[in-house]
Structure formats: C-alpha cells, structure tokens
Amino acid sequence: MRRLILFVALAALLLAGLNLASRQFEDRRYLDPMNDLLAATSGRDAIIVGSSVGGAIRFDALCTDGADFFFVLQDLFETRAMVDLVLDRPDPPRHWFLALSPGAVFYDNSISASGRTHNRRLTYRFLFENGQNDMIGGDWRQYAVTRISPALGYDDWRRRFQNVLVRVGLRPEAKPVGSLIWRLDGTLGADDELALADREAAARLEDIRSIRFYDPSVPERAGRAIADINARIRASGGQLYIVVPPASPEFQRRTREGLAEELDGLWRSLDEVEDQGAVVVNAWRDPARVYPSRLFVDPNHMNPEGARIFSADLAAVLRARGDDAPGCPA
C-alpha cells in the first residue's frame, strides 16, 4: 500500500512539473496569430467564420471591409464557440458569413475517431486565454485534459523542448507558421482531380463512418449548432449568410454518391435555418455556374481565380435576393 501511495504521489509530482513546464514554454506559433486575427474583427462590417473553405469568399468582390476568422479543420461546435467569442468583444461585425463545407457537418473534433482532437485542444487553449471557459458541445473529455492538465493536452512536446533551448540561447527562434488563413495558390489539373477526388472522398467517408459508429447524433447536433449560431447573431442585431462554396466537380460527384441521404438531411436543416432568418447560398445544391477543376487548388479549396469568380456570383445572388448584404453596385 505504501508503494502504491508513493507511486501516485510521484506521478502527481511529475504531472505538476510537466504542467508548469508546459505553461512556461508554451508553443505560441498558433495562439499568437489567432489572437491577431481576433483583434482584427472589432469594428469590421463583415466577418468569415467556419472552416478552411472560407478562402472561396473574397471581401474585395463584395466591396466591404471584412475580417477573416475561419480555420482549417474547425468543426461547427468550435465555430459556435468562436462566434460567441467575437460577439462578446466590443463593436462586433454586423454581417456574418459562415463558410460551410458539407463534410464539416459530420465531424466532431472531440471524438478520437475524427483524428482531430488536437484541433479541439488548440481551440480550447485559445478560448481559455480569451476568457471563454465553457465546454464546447458538452465535450468534457478534451475540456478536462486541456483545462486540468495542459501537459497531456499538447500533441507536440518537441516544440516545448525547443523553446527551452531558445530560452537559454542554444538555438534560434522557430520560424513563424505564417498565415493561418487558407487562401491557396495553384491549379488542379483534370488528371490530378480524378485521383485526388477519389482519395479524399474515400478518406472523408471512412472518417464519417468511424465517427458515426462512436456517435450517430453528430449531424443532428451540428444542425442545432448552425441554428444556435444564427440565433445568437440575430440577437446581437447581425445577419448570418451561410455559404456552401463549390468543390471540384469530381469531388462533389463522389461525395454525393457516398452521402446522398445525409446531404439531403443537411439541405433540409439549412432550409429550416433560412426560415429562421439566415440567408443560404449553396453552390452544391444551386450552383450559379459550372466551376471546373482549374478553379481549384485541391478538390475542396478554390484558388484565387476561383474565389474571385465564386465571390462575384455570391454578390450577384445576394443582390438578386434584395438582401441588405455587402456587395458592389451592379
């Protein structure tokens, strides 16, 4: 018994030491740029939130002063927390563009099967630092790991050891990560599209099946998260525009083949949110035109030329609807 008590005491001491070290030698290569992006949201007329497909929306095509606040691999539960964070700051934007990849509705980054728990812990660390201390979508596991034991909440301890060497002058500062906002250059060739679309669609379907096995309620809860985002924005006097940018033709076709019923359910959820005052522009369901592979940098992300064309179509759709949305004069 005494040995067990000693073991537990030593383990607790080790964990306490690691927690202290993790705070002293924090890897801020992501947190600092995220804080810079957050600071830039106050006083702007518009904002893009959601996942990396937000790069398909260009504010210059909408003739408005907007802020980018969308992040790679972010799920809708994290986006809801980010919306709350921005709305709680002084002078939040009035026009909100939620960039929605259809696949995002089937992900919950708190679930190990998603392979994205590191993203949830990073989001928690960012939120905690900015005074937001609530759980995301009832996620107590990743919340507890990040809140109680940040030493266990890090996915890359190597960076902490490197920061120790930087602190004592034995190595130079690491290069910054650059922009966290995905506005990517490049062109997806027709031949590459076939192979990449097949691979990425198969990987996404495998992820979704694994997540569904663990928690089949994720799409339903994600739909409620979208409705909550809309309600919170409307309560603040703002307007939500849900934008589903196009994916490459082959990627859309293969995703529809594998998720036909699920996508129909998503479109119904978006119809319901639109009845509650949101504006939905869905290039998967009602494309303004054909967006060929040359307008993409990979099967799910538009390149600058594609983003300009899609954003011009988005502006035209909003003008035609008569919405009081950002947009250049016709």
Secondary structure, 3 states (H helix, E strand, C coil): CHHHHHHHHHHHHHHHHHHHHHHHCCCCCCHHHHHHHHHCCCCCCEEEEECHHHHHCCHHHHCCCEEEEECCCCCHHHHHHHHHHHHCCCCCCCEEEEECCHHHHHCCCCCHHHCCHHHHHHHHHHHHHCCCCCCCCCCHHHHHHHHHCHHHHCCCHHHHHHHHHHHCCCCCCCCCCCCCCCCCCCCCCHHHHHHHHHHHHHHHHHHHHHHHHHCCCHHHHHHHHHHHHHHHHHHCCCEEEEEECCCCHHHHHHHHHHCHHHHHHHHHHHHHHHHCCCEEEECCCCCCCCCCHHHEEECCEECHHHHHHHHHHHHHHHHHHCCCCCCCCC
